[in-house]
């Protein structure tokens, strides 16, 4: 990892490959290296220079535990693109998709192609309540038993099609159990970013070529919310991946990589 002082914080990032720049923006609570499992190798093989980074709130990037705004994270991403050589193709998931959408709106000159996985412009009441509950767990000091955390995480983030395969389900449960439910102060600060106003009207002004990808079995960001984003961005393309939950880029990487690479090549 390389560390640079950008947008007023210390930001950690990594670049791999050569060619035109692709920047990958991760979701709430996760480090940028998660992209390295499936997406980075596919993008490098396709001839791109790929940058991953830890969002504000995820060490070794500054945690900013006293709080942050979406504008802060958008500014961080913009500063990294400028640092690496703008413009870039930009891909995000969940919170990362929201950052990509806001970046496309605020700094369109930095973005040649925008891809939003598990995108949203607003949250329904159940999603807001889930986020509120996650914040309450952290604030109360509660740490869930690992097995229970694993089961809840699997049901929340994976497709029933994946969980119906007992061997595959067991592999995922072991991963979630090892990760545990405890989060850092910076990730807790990121949870506040889900308390957002409805941005559908604002996104009508986005002019960057955009691909929105919904995951058909996503319980965290239902595909209908992703389709809403595509419906309001002029000319946006919408793809929906079947049998896929919120972690679609890990659960169905071949399918996700295919639609992303096809779009980035246009």
C-alpha positions, 0 to 999 in steps of 0.5 A: 500500500502507498500512503499519500496526503490527499484532501486533508487526510492520509489516504492509503491506496494501491495501483496494479497494472498499466493502461487507462485508469480504473478506480474501485470504491468499496462499501461501508466498513470494508477495506479496498483490498476486498476488490483484489480477490476477483475484480482487480485480476480481471481488470488488469487482464483486460489491460487497465491500471487499477487503483484500490483504496481504503475509504476515509474511516478504514485504517490505515486511511485516517479513521475520522471517527469524529464524523464525515460526510459523503462530500468528504468521501467524494472529495477523497476519491476525486483527489486520488483520481487527480493524484493518479492522473485523471480522468478515470473509469470509476466503479463502486459498490453500495456506499461506494456506488453512492460516492460514484454517483455523487462524484459523477454529479460534482466532478464529471470531468474526472469520470469517463465511465461510472459503474454503480453496483447495489446502487441507491438514491434513497433507502426504504424504511426497513433498510433505515431501521437495519442501519439504525440497529447496527449503529445501536449495537456498536454504541451499546458495546454489544458484540454478537456471538460469532456463530450468530453474526455469521448466520445473520450476515449470510442471510443478509448478504447472500442469495438463497441460491448460494445458501442452498448449497450446503458446502458453499454455505458452510464456507461462507459461514466460516468466513463471516464467523472469523470476521466477527461483528466488531467494527472500528470507530471509523466504520461506525462513523461511515454508518451515519452516511446511510441517513441520506435524503432522497437524491433521485431528483439530483441524479437527473443531472448526471451526464457521465455514461453510467451502468447500474447493476442490481443484485436480484436477491439483495436484502440490504439494497433491494434491486428495485432501489438500484433500478430507481437510480438507473431510471433517473440518470439519463441514458443509464444502462441497467443490468440485474444479476440473478441469484445474487445477494448484496456481496454480488462482486464476491458471490457471482464475480464472473457475471459481475465482471462480465457486465462491468468489463463490457461497459468499460470497453464502450 
